[in-house]
Amino acid sequence: FNYLTVPVLLMYYIHDIGLGEKTDLVFMAGPYAGFLTSANSRLKAGNITTPVNIEDKAEKTDAGALFGIGMRYRLPKGNAIFTELRYQMGLKQIDADNSGLRNKGAGITLGYSF
């Protein structure tokens, strides 16, 4: 299942963590909403593999919580370089046939803000 997720995060910055005055520690948490974009599977019979659309078995929306931690290095003129580690935990079942199937994910972000 493929979902487009939209998080709403509360971010808390801790300054002066002992790594220099320009380095911040960041904690983040908040809910997310997900919207189904596609749901496909493959059916294999012998040497033949056939794609199968299974959107009718998938929930159209998802909801969950997202938690993370990161570091930010502040640059001149308000810019920054940052890295984050995030974990996403689905709170809603996404498969009509399997009540235990929920979205889960982890991600690493490296970025530049301006």
C-alpha positions in Angstrom: 0.0 0.0 0.0 1.2 3.5 -0.8 0.1 6.5 1.2 0.9 10.2 1.0 1.3 11.2 4.6 1.0 14.7 6.0 2.6 15.2 9.5 1.8 18.1 11.9 4.9 18.2 14.1 5.7 20.1 17.3 9.4 20.7 17.4 11.4 21.5 20.5 14.9 22.9 20.2 17.5 22.7 22.9 20.4 25.2 22.6 23.8 25.0 24.2 24.1 21.2 24.3 27.9 21.3 24.6 28.6 21.1 20.9 29.0 24.8 20.3 26.7 27.7 20.3 25.4 27.1 16.8 24.3 23.5 17.3 20.8 22.6 18.6 19.3 19.3 19.6 15.7 18.9 18.2 12.9 16.7 19.5 9.7 16.3 17.5 6.4 14.6 17.8 2.9 14.8 16.4 0.1 13.2 14.4 0.0 12.4 10.7 -2.8 11.8 8.3 -2.3 9.5 5.3 -4.2 9.2 2.0 -4.1 6.1 -0.2 -2.4 6.7 -3.6 -2.1 3.1 -4.8 -2.3 -0.5 -3.6 -0.8 -3.2 -5.8 0.4 -6.7 -5.4 1.8 -9.4 -7.7 0.3 -12.8 -8.4 2.8 -15.5 -9.4 1.8 -18.6 -11.2 4.8 -20.7 -12.3 7.1 -18.4 -14.2 4.4 -15.8 -14.9 4.0 -12.8 -12.6 0.9 -10.6 -13.0 0.3 -7.3 -11.3 -3.0 -7.0 -9.3 -4.7 -3.9 -8.1 -5.9 -4.4 -4.5 -7.2 -0.9 -3.7 -10.6 -2.3 -2.8 -9.0 -4.2 0.1 -7.1 -1.1 1.4 -8.4 1.6 3.7 -8.5 5.0 1.9 -7.1 6.9 4.9 -4.5 6.3 7.6 -3.7 8.1 10.8 -0.8 7.7 13.3 1.9 9.3 15.3 5.4 10.4 14.4 8.4 10.8 16.8 11.9 12.0 16.1 15.1 13.5 17.2 17.6 15.6 15.3 20.5 18.0 15.2 20.6 21.4 13.6 23.7 23.5 12.9 22.8 27.2 12.4 24.5 29.1 9.5 24.7 32.8 8.8 21.5 34.6 7.6 19.1 32.2 9.3 20.1 29.2 7.2 20.9 25.8 8.8 22.1 22.3 8.0 20.1 19.6 9.8 19.7 15.8 10.2 16.8 13.9 11.7 15.9 10.4 12.6 12.1 9.8 12.6 9.8 6.9 13.5 6.2 6.7 12.1 3.6 4.4 13.9 0.2 3.8 12.3 -2.7 3.7 14.7 -5.3 2.6 12.2 -5.6 -0.7 10.4 -5.0 -0.3 6.6 -6.1 -3.8 5.3 -9.8 -4.8 5.4 -8.8 -8.5 5.7 -6.0 -8.2 8.2 -6.8 -6.3 11.4 -3.1 -6.4 12.6 -1.7 -4.7 9.5 -0.7 -1.1 10.2 1.8 1.3 8.7 5.2 1.6 10.3 8.3 3.4 9.1 11.6 4.9 9.9 13.5 7.6 8.1 16.7 9.6 8.1 16.7 13.1 6.8 19.7 15.3 5.8 18.7 18.8 4.8 19.4 22.5 4.3 16.9 25.1 5.5 16.8 28.6 4.2 
